[in-house]
Amino acid sequence: MGTAGVSSAAASGSSAKAESASTSKALAPAYPMVWLNTVIDQWSHWTPDANESSHAGWLYKGNRYFYCWTWGAQYYAPETNRTSSVWLRTNDSNGNSNIYVTDTYLDAYGYGNDQNLLPYC
């Protein structure tokens, strides 16, 4: 609901509408953002796996934010010669929210520290 919806709910005196509007603001991620560097453009996934059926969009390389990490399918990244079962939750470059990417494409610092810097999902 946009700002106009919140204003009209408050102006009408309807506590149910105002409560509904304030509740919708609580949909923001419950985790703090942690910024890490990715070294390659990569697919994002709806679930923590590399299956084509879970492909959501793309996360482009660069300084990106992440919310948390979780265990998922093991993935080998030939570009970095890394294998990991750790998947990171973020929002991708296409605007998809709460998607997963493998941690194998983080820079050396991020790959070595992501589980310490991010909370478990």
N, CA and C atoms as an extended XYZ file, in Angstrom:
363
Properties=species:S:1:pos:R:3:atomname:S:1:resname:S:1:resid:I:1 pbc="F F F"
N         0.857       -1.170        0.000 N   MET     1
C         0.000        0.000        0.000 CA  MET     1
C         0.895        1.222        0.000 C   MET     1
N         0.606        2.181       -0.853 N   GLY     2
C         1.412        3.387       -0.955 CA  GLY     2
C         1.095        4.367        0.148 C   GLY     2
N         1.786        5.495        0.135 N   THR     3
C         1.581        6.531        1.134 CA  THR     3
C         0.162        7.072        1.083 C   THR     3
N        -0.392        7.202       -0.114 N   ALA     4
C        -1.759        7.709       -0.244 CA  ALA     4
C        -2.738        6.803        0.485 C   ALA     4
N        -2.543        5.492        0.429 N   GLY     5
C        -3.415        4.550        1.117 CA  GLY     5
C        -3.337        4.703        2.618 C   GLY     5
N        -2.143        4.962        3.127 N   VAL     6
C        -1.970        5.144        4.563 CA  VAL     6
C        -2.659        6.421        4.999 C   VAL     6
N        -2.500        7.503        4.234 N   SER     7
C        -3.122        8.783        4.585 CA  SER     7
C        -4.633        8.679        4.576 C   SER     7
N        -5.206        8.034        3.556 N   SER     8
C        -6.660        7.936        3.489 CA  SER     8
C        -7.208        7.055        4.595 C   SER     8
N        -6.470        6.026        4.986 N   ALA     9
C        -6.924        5.162        6.077 CA  ALA     9
C        -6.935        5.934        7.386 C   ALA     9
N        -5.900        6.735        7.617 N   ALA    10
C        -5.828        7.503        8.850 CA  ALA    10
C        -6.894        8.597        8.855 C   ALA    10
N        -7.106        9.228        7.696 N   ALA    11
C        -8.081       10.316        7.618 CA  ALA    11
C        -9.504        9.808        7.811 C   ALA    11
N        -9.780        8.586        7.370 N   SER    12
C       -11.141        8.063        7.488 CA  SER    12
C       -11.461        7.609        8.898 C   SER    12
N       -10.443        7.506        9.738 N   GLY    13
C       -10.668        7.098       11.109 CA  GLY    13
C       -10.851        5.607       11.270 C   GLY    13
N       -10.649        4.857       10.238 N   SER    14
C       -10.820        3.412       10.307 CA  SER    14
C        -9.568        2.788       10.893 C   SER    14
N        -9.663        2.306       12.124 N   SER    15
C        -8.494        1.711       12.763 CA  SER    15
C        -8.091        0.415       12.082 C   SER    15
N        -9.046       -0.313       11.506 N   ALA    16
C        -8.716       -1.564       10.812 CA  ALA    16
C        -7.854       -1.282        9.594 C   ALA    16
N        -8.215       -0.253        8.823 N   LYS    17
C        -7.418        0.103        7.653 CA  LYS    17
C        -6.046        0.613        8.064 C   LYS    17
N        -5.984        1.446        9.081 N   ALA    18
C        -4.708        1.984        9.540 CA  ALA    18
C        -3.819        0.861       10.058 C   ALA    18
N        -4.414       -0.082       10.791 N   GLU    19
C        -3.639       -1.215       11.300 CA  GLU    19
C        -3.104       -2.053       10.154 C   GLU    19
N        -3.929       -2.279        9.144 N   SER    20
C        -3.508       -3.039        7.974 CA  SER    20
C        -2.354       -2.349        7.267 C   SER    20
N        -2.415       -1.032        7.140 N   ALA    21
C        -1.360       -0.284        6.470 CA  ALA    21
C        -0.062       -0.362        7.253 C   ALA    21
N        -0.126       -0.247        8.583 N   SER    22
C         1.104       -0.301        9.362 CA  SER    22
C         1.675       -1.711        9.380 C   SER    22
N         0.833       -2.726        9.297 N   THR    23
C         1.301       -4.107        9.262 CA  THR    23
C         2.066       -4.387        7.981 C   THR    23
N         1.643       -3.791        6.866 N   SER    24
C         2.314       -4.053        5.593 CA  SER    24
C         3.745       -3.544        5.602 C   SER    24
N         4.055       -2.558        6.422 N   LYS    25
C         5.422       -2.053        6.516 CA  LYS    25
C         6.346       -3.074        7.171 C   LYS    25
N         5.803       -4.007        7.925 N   ALA    26
C         6.602       -4.998        8.633 CA  ALA    26
C         7.119       -6.087        7.708 C   ALA    26
N         6.828       -6.006        6.416 N   LEU    27
C         7.269       -7.030        5.486 CA  LEU    27
C         8.723       -6.872        5.063 C   LEU    27
N         9.408       -5.846        5.540 N   ALA    28
C        10.825       -5.667        5.237 CA  ALA    28
C        11.611       -6.833        5.828 C   ALA    28
N        12.760       -7.182        5.236 N   PRO    29
C        13.552       -8.306        5.736 CA  PRO    29
C        13.872       -8.158        7.224 C   PRO    29
N        13.838       -9.270        7.925 N   ALA    30
C        14.101       -9.267        9.357 CA  ALA    30
C        15.594       -9.296        9.662 C   ALA    30
N        16.408       -9.436        8.639 N   TYR    31
C        17.849       -9.533        8.825 CA  TYR    31
C        18.527       -8.247        8.371 C   TYR    31
N        19.633       -7.866        9.021 N   PRO    32
C        20.376       -6.691        8.550 CA  PRO    32
C        21.085       -7.015        7.238 C   PRO    32
N        21.346       -5.999        6.438 N   MET    33
C        22.065       -6.209        5.184 CA  MET    33
C        23.564       -6.220        5.458 C   MET    33
N        24.246       -7.188        4.874 N   VAL    34
C        25.705       -7.263        4.936 CA  VAL    34
C        26.203       -7.194        3.498 C   VAL    34
N        27.099       -6.265        3.235 N   TRP    35
C        27.607       -6.056        1.878 CA  TRP    35
C        28.851       -6.897        1.652 C   TRP    35
N        28.833       -7.682        0.568 N   LEU    36
C        29.961       -8.527        0.171 CA  LEU    36
C        30.160       -8.388       -1.334 C   LEU    36
N        31.346       -8.738       -1.810 N   ASN    37
C        31.661       -8.621       -3.232 CA  ASN    37
C        31.517       -9.953       -3.945 C   ASN    37
N        30.787       -9.937       -5.058 N   THR    38
C        30.698      -11.113       -5.921 CA  THR    38
C        31.618      -10.887       -7.116 C   THR    38
N        32.205      -11.966       -7.624 N   VAL    39
C        33.230      -11.836       -8.665 CA  VAL    39
C        32.742      -12.223      -10.050 C   VAL    39
N        31.504      -12.683      -10.164 N   ILE    40
C        30.972      -13.109      -11.456 CA  ILE    40
C        29.460      -12.905      -11.463 C   ILE    40
N        28.882      -12.625      -12.631 N   ASP    41
C        27.425      -12.611      -12.766 CA  ASP    41
C        26.934      -14.041      -12.563 C   ASP    41
N        25.863      -14.200      -11.801 N   GLN    42
C        25.385      -15.555      -11.519 CA  GLN    42
C        23.867      -15.620      -11.495 C   GLN    42
N        23.352      -16.821      -11.725 N   TRP    43
C        21.924      -17.063      -11.613 CA  TRP    43
C        21.491      -16.913      -10.163 C   TRP    43
N        20.287      -16.436       -9.971 N   SER    44
C        19.655      -16.468       -8.656 CA  SER    44
C        18.582      -17.556       -8.694 C   SER    44
N        18.233      -18.065       -7.511 N   HIS    45
C        17.307      -19.203       -7.423 CA  HIS    45
C        16.263      -18.969       -6.339 C   HIS    45
N        15.053      -19.495       -6.573 N   TRP    46
C        13.977      -19.406       -5.587 CA  TRP    46
C        14.238      -20.311       -4.393 C   TRP    46
N        15.000      -21.369       -4.586 N   THR    47
C        15.358      -22.306       -3.519 CA  THR    47
C        16.875      -22.462       -3.521 C   THR    47
N        17.470      -22.880       -2.408 N   PRO    48
C        18.933      -22.967       -2.337 CA  PRO    48
C        19.499      -24.186       -3.077 C   PRO    48
N        19.410      -24.132       -4.398 N   ASP    49
C        19.959      -25.179       -5.258 CA  ASP    49
C        20.267      -24.559       -6.614 C   ASP    49
N        20.961      -25.287       -7.462 N   ALA    50
C        21.346      -24.768       -8.775 CA  ALA    50
C        20.480      -25.329       -9.897 C   ALA    50
N        19.316      -25.852       -9.557 N   ASN    51
C        18.444      -26.437      -10.575 CA  ASN    51
C        17.907      -25.373      -11.524 C   ASN    51
N        17.822      -25.726      -12.787 N   GLU    52
C        17.270      -24.808      -13.779 CA  GLU    52
C        15.819      -24.450      -13.445 C   GLU    52
N        15.090      -25.393      -12.848 N   SER    53
C        13.679      -25.154      -12.512 CA  SER    53
C        13.498      -24.110      -11.410 C   SER    53
N        14.536      -23.837      -10.623 N   SER    54
C        14.430      -22.834       -9.559 CA  SER    54
C        15.057      -21.496       -9.952 C   SER    54
N        15.506      -21.383      -11.208 N   HIS    55
C        16.152      -20.156      -11.678 CA  HIS    55
C        15.185      -18.981      -11.588 C   HIS    55
N        15.612      -17.903      -10.907 N   ALA    56
C        14.761      -16.723      -10.730 CA  ALA    56
C        15.195      -15.560      -11.622 C   ALA    56
N        16.482      -15.300      -11.682 N   GLY    57
C        17.003      -14.154      -12.426 CA  GLY    57
C        18.516      -14.144      -12.337 C   GLY    57
N        19.076      -12.942      -12.218 N   TRP    58
C        20.529      -12.781      -12.159 CA  TRP    58
C        20.928      -11.903      -10.985 C   TRP    58
N        22.102      -12.207      -10.432 N   LEU    59
C        22.771      -11.302       -9.506 CA  LEU    59
C        24.074      -10.918      -10.193 C   LEU    59
N        24.183       -9.650      -10.560 N   TYR    60
C        25.370       -9.197      -11.281 CA  TYR    60
C        26.530       -8.991      -10.321 C   TYR    60
N        27.744       -9.196      -10.834 N   LYS    61
C        28.933       -9.080       -9.989 CA  LYS    61
C        29.083       -7.657       -9.468 C   LYS    61
N        29.739       -7.567       -8.321 N   GLY    62
C        29.976       -6.269       -7.695 CA  GLY    62
C        29.698       -6.328       -6.210 C   GLY    62
N        29.597       -5.168       -5.595 N   ASN    63
C        29.321       -5.063       -4.167 CA  ASN    63
C        27.818       -5.241       -3.973 C   ASN    63
N        27.416       -6.327       -3.343 N   ARG    64
C        26.004       -6.700       -3.195 CA  ARG    64
C        25.675       -6.950       -1.719 C   ARG    64
N        24.402       -6.782       -1.370 N   TYR    65
C        23.996       -7.033        0.017 CA  TYR    65
C        23.354       -8.413        0.139 C   TYR    65
N        23.526       -8.974        1.322 N   PHE    66
C        22.964      -10.286        1.642 CA  PHE    66
C        22.342      -10.202        3.025 C   PHE    66
N        21.321      -11.043        3.257 N   TYR    67
C        20.606      -11.030        4.529 CA  TYR    67
C        21.038      -12.146        5.473 C   TYR    67
N        21.221      -13.346        4.943 N   CYS    68
C        21.517      -14.493        5.793 CA  CYS    68
C        22.033      -15.637        4.920 C   CYS    68
N        22.450      -16.708        5.572 N   TRP    69
C        22.923      -17.885        4.840 CA  TRP    69
C        22.158      -19.112        5.321 C   TRP    69
N        22.140      -20.135        4.480 N   THR    70
C        21.503      -21.402        4.832 CA  THR    70
C        22.214      -22.541        4.113 C   THR    70
N        21.959      -23.749        4.552 N   TRP    71
C        22.480      -24.931        3.864 CA  TRP    71
C        21.571      -25.256        2.688 C   TRP    71
N        22.157      -25.716        1.614 N   GLY    72
C        21.397      -26.113        0.437 CA  GLY    72
C        22.157      -27.169       -0.337 C   GLY    72
N        21.831      -27.288       -1.602 N   ALA    73
C        22.490      -28.272       -2.464 CA  ALA    73
C        23.961      -27.905       -2.660 C   ALA    73
N        24.798      -28.926       -2.682 N   GLN    74
C        26.221      -28.682       -2.929 CA  GLN    74
C        26.409      -28.197       -4.365 C   GLN    74
N        27.284      -27.209       -4.526 N   TYR    75
C        27.518      -26.620       -5.841 CA  TYR    75
C        29.018      -26.467       -6.072 C   TYR    75
N        29.462      -26.849       -7.268 N   TYR    76
C        30.861      -26.639       -7.669 CA  TYR    76
C        30.901      -25.518       -8.697 C   TYR    76
N        31.735      -24.515       -8.459 N   ALA    77
C        31.900      -23.385       -9.380 CA  ALA    77
C        33.249      -23.509      -10.073 C   ALA    77
N        33.272      -23.916      -11.333 N   PRO    78
C        34.551      -24.076      -12.029 CA  PRO    78
C        35.324      -22.766      -12.180 C   PRO    78
N        34.606      -21.632      -12.241 N   GLU    79
C        35.274      -20.340      -12.404 CA  GLU    79
C        36.144      -19.972      -11.205 C   GLU    79
N        35.759      -20.421      -10.022 N   THR    80
C        36.526      -20.115       -8.807 CA  THR    80
C        37.156      -21.364       -8.198 C   THR    80
N        36.854      -22.526       -8.771 N   ASN    81
C        37.345      -23.813       -8.267 CA  ASN    81
C        36.949      -24.026       -6.801 C   ASN    81
N        35.707      -23.690       -6.473 N   ARG    82
C        35.196      -23.849       -5.106 CA  ARG    82
C        33.958      -24.730       -5.115 C   ARG    82
N        33.806      -25.479       -4.027 N   THR    83
C        32.614      -26.290       -3.804 CA  THR    83
C        32.024      -25.883       -2.465 C   THR    83
N        30.701      -25.712       -2.418 N   SER    84
C        30.064      -25.292       -1.178 CA  SER    84
C        28.599      -25.710       -1.165 C   SER    84
N        28.070      -25.883        0.041 N   SER    85
C        26.639      -26.127        0.251 CA  SER    85
C        25.976      -24.921        0.904 C   SER    85
N        26.697      -23.806        0.983 N   VAL    86
C        26.175      -22.583        1.597 CA  VAL    86
C        25.533      -21.710        0.525 C   VAL    86
N        24.304      -21.272        0.819 N   TRP    87
C        23.556      -20.390       -0.079 CA  TRP    87
C        23.182      -19.134        0.683 C   TRP    87
N        23.224      -18.001        0.000 N   LEU    88
C        22.987      -16.701        0.612 CA  LEU    88
C        21.667      -16.112        0.119 C   LEU    88
N        20.890      -15.555        1.035 N   ARG    89
C        19.614      -14.928        0.662 CA  ARG    89
C        19.843      -13.443        0.389 C   ARG    89
N        19.265      -12.981       -0.710 N   THR    90
C        19.382      -11.580       -1.117 CA  THR    90
C        18.223      -11.225       -2.030 C   THR    90
N        18.289      -10.076       -2.645 N   ASN    91
C        17.386       -9.669       -3.720 CA  ASN    91
C        18.253       -9.555       -4.964 C   ASN    91
N        17.782      -10.079       -6.088 N   ASP    92
C        18.662      -10.107       -7.256 CA  ASP    92
C        18.588       -8.829       -8.088 C   ASP    92
N        19.389       -8.780       -9.125 N   SER    93
C        19.493       -7.599       -9.985 CA  SER    93
C        18.257       -7.392      -10.848 C   SER    93
N        17.379       -8.391      -10.939 N   ASN    94
C        16.138       -8.284      -11.709 CA  ASN    94
C        14.951       -7.859      -10.851 C   ASN    94
N        15.189       -7.624       -9.554 N   GLY    95
C        14.120       -7.183       -8.668 CA  GLY    95
C        13.406       -8.293       -7.922 C   GLY    95
N        13.861       -9.536       -8.059 N   ASN    96
C        13.267      -10.648       -7.308 CA  ASN    96
C        13.753      -10.597       -5.864 C   ASN    96
N        12.841      -10.759       -4.919 N   SER    97
C        13.168      -10.690       -3.494 CA  SER    97
C        13.295      -12.073       -2.881 C   SER    97
N        14.113      -12.145       -1.845 N   ASN    98
C        14.291      -13.373       -1.065 CA  ASN    98
C        14.668      -14.559       -1.939 C   ASN    98
N        15.687      -14.366       -2.734 N   ILE    99
C        16.200      -15.437       -3.585 CA  ILE    99
C        17.557      -15.875       -3.028 C   ILE    99
N        18.101      -16.939       -3.599 N   TYR   100
C        19.358      -17.506       -3.117 CA  TYR   100
C        20.405      -17.529       -4.216 C   TYR   100
N        21.657      -17.322       -3.796 N   VAL   101
C        22.812      -17.517       -4.669 CA  VAL   101
C        23.855      -18.300       -3.880 C   VAL   101
N        24.668      -19.052       -4.599 N   THR   102
C        25.739      -19.795       -3.949 CA  THR   102
C        26.818      -18.834       -3.453 C   THR   102
N        27.499      -19.216       -2.392 N   ASP   103
C        28.586      -18.361       -1.896 CA  ASP   103
C        29.894      -18.591       -2.640 C   ASP   103
N        29.926      -19.511       -3.581 N   THR   104
C        31.171      -19.835       -4.290 CA  THR   104
C        31.666      -18.699       -5.172 C   THR   104
N        30.806      -17.727       -5.474 N   TYR   105
C        31.206      -16.605       -6.331 CA  TYR   105
C        31.504      -15.327       -5.549 C   TYR   105
N        31.670      -15.437       -4.232 N   LEU   106
C        32.132      -14.297       -3.444 CA  LEU   106
C        33.640      -14.155       -3.604 C   LEU   106
N        34.162      -12.957       -3.336 N   ASP   107
C        35.613      -12.803       -3.336 CA  ASP   107
C        36.192      -13.605       -2.165 C   ASP   107
N        37.504      -13.675       -2.075 N   ALA   108
C        38.156      -14.521       -1.066 CA  ALA   108
C        37.720      -14.152        0.353 C   ALA   108
N        37.636      -12.863        0.656 N   TYR   109
C        37.222      -12.444        1.990 CA  TYR   109
C        35.791      -12.893        2.288 C   TYR   109
N        34.876      -12.637        1.384 N   GLY   110
C        33.480      -13.017        1.593 CA  GLY   110
C        33.301      -14.514        1.721 C   GLY   110
N        33.984      -15.259        0.853 N   TYR   111
C        33.867      -16.718        0.877 CA  TYR   111
C        34.397      -17.293        2.192 C   TYR   111
N        35.429      -16.692        2.725 N   GLY   112
C        36.014      -17.185        3.972 CA  GLY   112
C        35.291      -16.737        5.226 C   GLY   112
N        34.430      -15.723        5.111 N   ASN   113
C        33.813      -15.134        6.302 CA  ASN   113
C        32.293      -15.015        6.273 C   ASN   113
N        31.646      -15.435        5.195 N   ASP   114
C        30.202      -15.201        5.069 CA  ASP   114
C        29.386      -15.809        6.205 C   ASP   114
N        29.748      -16.977        6.676 N   GLN   115
C        28.979      -17.617        7.749 CA  GLN   115
C        29.181      -16.915        9.091 C   GLN   115
N        30.287      -16.199        9.247 N   ASN   116
C        30.517      -15.432       10.473 CA  ASN   116
C        29.865      -14.057       10.412 C   ASN   116
N        29.771      -13.480        9.219 N   LEU   117
C        29.223      -12.139        9.057 CA  LEU   117
C        27.702      -12.118        8.967 C   LEU   117
N        27.126      -13.192        8.437 N   LEU   118
C        25.681      -13.260        8.221 CA  LEU   118
C        25.020      -14.192        9.234 C   LEU   118
N        23.800      -13.886        9.651 N   PRO   119
C        23.078      -14.826       10.515 CA  PRO   119
C        22.578      -16.013        9.693 C   PRO   119
N        22.303      -17.104       10.372 N   TYR   120
C        21.698      -18.263        9.714 CA  TYR   120
C        20.224      -17.945        9.462 C   TYR   120
N        19.733      -18.310        8.275 N   CYS   121
C        18.321      -18.003        7.933 CA  CYS   121
C        17.380      -18.850        8.775 C   CYS   121
